[in-house]
Amino acid sequence: MNVDGKHYRTIWLKETDDRVVQIIDQRPLPHQFIIEDLTTVTEVARAIKEMHIRGAGLVGATAGYGMYIAALHAPRNSVATFNAQLAEDAKILMATRPTAVNLEWAVKRQLAAMAEVANLTEKIQIAKTTAQAIADEDAEFCRRIGEHGVSLIEQISQRKPGQTINILTHCNAGWLAFVDYGTATAPVYAAHDKGIPVHVWVDETRPRNQGARLTAWELGQHGVPHTVIADNVGGHLMQHGQVDLVITGTDRTLYTGDVANKIGTYLKALAAKDNDVPFYVGLPSSTFDWEKRDGVAEIPIEQRDATEVKYIAGAHEGGTKTVLLTPENSPAANYAFDVTPARLVTALITERGICEASEDGILGLYPEKR
Amino acid sequence: MNVDGKHYRTIWLKETDDRVVQIIDQRPLPHQFIIEDLTTVTEVARAIKEMHIRGAGLVGATAGYGMYIAALHAPRNSVATFNAQLAEDAKILMATRPTAVNLEWAVKRQLAAMAEVANLTEKIQIAKTTAQAIADEDAEFCRRIGEHGVSLIEQISQRKPGQTINILTHCNAGWLAFVDYGTATAPVYAAHDKGIPVHVWVDETRPRNQGARLTAWELGQHGVPHTVIADNVGGHLMQHGQVDLVITGTDRTLYTGDVANKIGTYLKALAAKDNDVPFYVGLPSSTFDWEKRDGVAEIPIEQRDATEVKYIAGAHEGGTKTVLLTPENSPAANYAFDVTPARLVTALITERGICEASEDGILGLYPEKR
C-alpha cells in the first residue's frame, strides 16, 4: 500500500541490485520510516528474530527471500557443498521463530524447488523466482480477501448511502503483517480505493500496541480515515451504533470456526454479539488448523514477558524512551492471544470467498480437506 | 489501609497541628509516596482541580476539610464578613470539579452546619467536627461495603477451601478514591485481613492506567497478592476458570440497576456473563441516580482529551517522562465511561447490604426512595 504517496510492499528486491533484499524496518514505526538492506543470511535471520519484520505472511516471504540470498552466497565448487551450505542456512532461518508455520513452509518450498534442477546457476535462478512467487501469492491471497470482503462493506453502504461505514479492528492484520493489503485491512483498503467512505476505529492493542503503532500508521499513510482508541472503548461505541462491522485477523483458525487471535479479540466479539454488529475474520487458508476442534480447550496460549506490560516505549524528544507504568514490584501477566468461539463469529473471509465459521461452512469452501 | 506497614487514610489533620490538612499526593504514585500539607483554600482547590486527589468519596472529604480551612482563615471582625468569605471560598471549591456530586454536597453540608451556630469560634469548631464526620462516614460506609461483600468471597472460599480466590477489578475503586477501604476493594481487604487467601487481577485501565498505577500500588502496600494485566486479558482468564468473581466500583448507578463506570467495565461484564462468573459492583448509596431509568440511552459519557490516549507518562531514570505512542497525526478518541446494563450485574454491594441490580432490589434496600 502507499507510504508518502508511493506504493510499497513490505519486502522486495532492490531495483538497482537484485542481490539485495529490502524491507521496511517496523521497529521504529510509526515514528520513523526506515528501509533496510538485507544482503546475507545472518542479516535476514536477525531481521526475523529481532522482529524488524513480523506477521505470518511476511515472515514466510522473508524466509523465502532468505533462501534466495543463501543460494547466492553458497559455495559453487560442487553441488554437494552448495547443498550442505543451503541446509545449514535453512536451519538458521527456521530457528529464528520456531512457532511460525509459514517460515518452515517457505524454507522447505525453496529447498524442494532447488532440488528440481541440477545446475547451480539454475538453482539460484529458481530460488529467486520462488521467493518472488511466495511473495506474489501472499499478496494475491490478501487481494482476494479484500475483493470478497469489500462486498460486505458495499452491502452496508447500500443501506446507508453516502454515509461513512465505521469498521473496528484489533491489533495489526494489515499489510505490514503480509506482503501487501493485509487480511483484516484488505476489505477496508478495497472499499477506500473504490471511493466508499470508510473510517476505522483502531484498538491500540495493549500491551504491544500493534494497533496504535502499526495499523494507525499504515491507514494514515494510505489516507484511510481512522481514530485510535483504548482497547476498553469498542463496547461503548457498539452500544451507541458507532460500529457497522468488526474485522480482525487470526493467528490460527480451527476448522470448526474457533478463532485464536490477539488477546482482547474475544471481548470485542462478545460486544459485537450483544449489539448485533457483524464480526468478521479475514484469513488466508494457511492459518487453518485442520486437526483441533475446541479452541478454548485445545489451543495453547503463549505467555510473554511481564516487562511488556510493565514498561512501554514511545517517542520522546526525537528519540525513543521506555517508561515504567506500574509499581516496580507488582507482578504482571502477559497472555498473547485469546480464543473467540465460532458462535461469536459472523463469517470468515478467505481467499476463496466468505463462509460461515463452522465445520460445514469451512469444509464447503475447502472440500479437499473433508 | 497500610503503606509501608503503617495505617493511613487518604486525608487527615496533621497530628502536631490541626490547622493543617494532609493528603497523599496521588500524582507521583506508584513511583513516589509524597504527603502534601494543605493550609489555605487556594491549596485545597488546586489539590482537587489538579487531581492531587481524586475519587468521589475523597473529593467530598477534601472539600469538607477545605471548608474547615476556609473557616480558620475567614476574617473574624463580624459574622457577616466571615460568612461572605465562606460563601466565596465555597464557590471556589465547588468550581474545581463541577460534575463531582459529593463536592457540592460536602460544601453545602458545611455551610448548613456552620449556620446552626452564631459564635465564630463555634462555627470554626463545628466546621472541624463536620469535616471529620464527612471523612469518618465515608470510611464507615466503605467499611460496611467490605463487611457485606466479604460474605460473597467467604461463600466461594467455602466451596474451594484453602484455595486462592481470584478477583478481577477494573480501574481504581480502592481506598485511594475514598477516605479508607474503597468500594470494590473493601471486600478484598476484608477477606485478606480475615486470612482468606485472595489474589486480584488488576486491569491496567487505559488510557489513564488507574489500575496499573493506583490499584496495584495500594494492594501491594497492604500486602494483597495481585497481578497487573492489560485490559484485553480478563476474558481469556474467565474462559479458563481463573476468575472467581469480578468486583468494580461505579460512578453512577441508576435505580434500575444500570451501572456507569470506567470505560471497559461493560466488556468485562459481558465476559463474566459468558463464563458464569459473578459480577458485583460496590457502591455507597450516594452514587445512586434516582431519576434516570435507561443507562445507555440517558447517561451522558464524558469525552476527554485525545492526548491521554496518544501519550503516556511513566518513570524513567528517577524522573517521569511522557512518550508518544501513536503516529503524531493519527486522531484518537477518549470516552471516559461506559454503561453496563443491569442484566449483566449479578448484584450490588452497598453500605446497607447486597441487593439485586434492579428497581425492586434497590428500592427494597432504600424504601424511603419509593
Interface residues (C-beta under 8 A of the other chain):
Chain A: P30 H31 W201 V202 E204 T205 R206 P207 N209 A212 R213 A216 W217 G220 H226 T227 V228 I229 A230 D231 N232 V233 G234 G235 H236 L237 Q239 H240 K262 I263 G264 Y266 L267 K268 L270 A271 D274 V296 I301 V309 K310 Y311 I312 A313 G314 A315 H316 T320 K321 T322 V323 L324 L325 T326 P327 E328 N329 S330 P331 A332 A333 N334 Y335 F337 D338 V339
Chain B: P30 H31 W201 V202 E204 T205 R206 P207 N209 A212 R213 A216 W217 G220 H226 T227 V228 I229 A230 D231 N232 V233 G234 G235 H236 L237 Q239 H240 K262 I263 G264 Y266 L267 K268 L270 A271 D274 V296 I301 V309 K310 Y311 I312 A313 G314 A315 H316 T320 K321 T322 V323 L324 L325 T326 P327 E328 N329 S330 P331 A332 A333 N334 Y335 F337 D338 V339
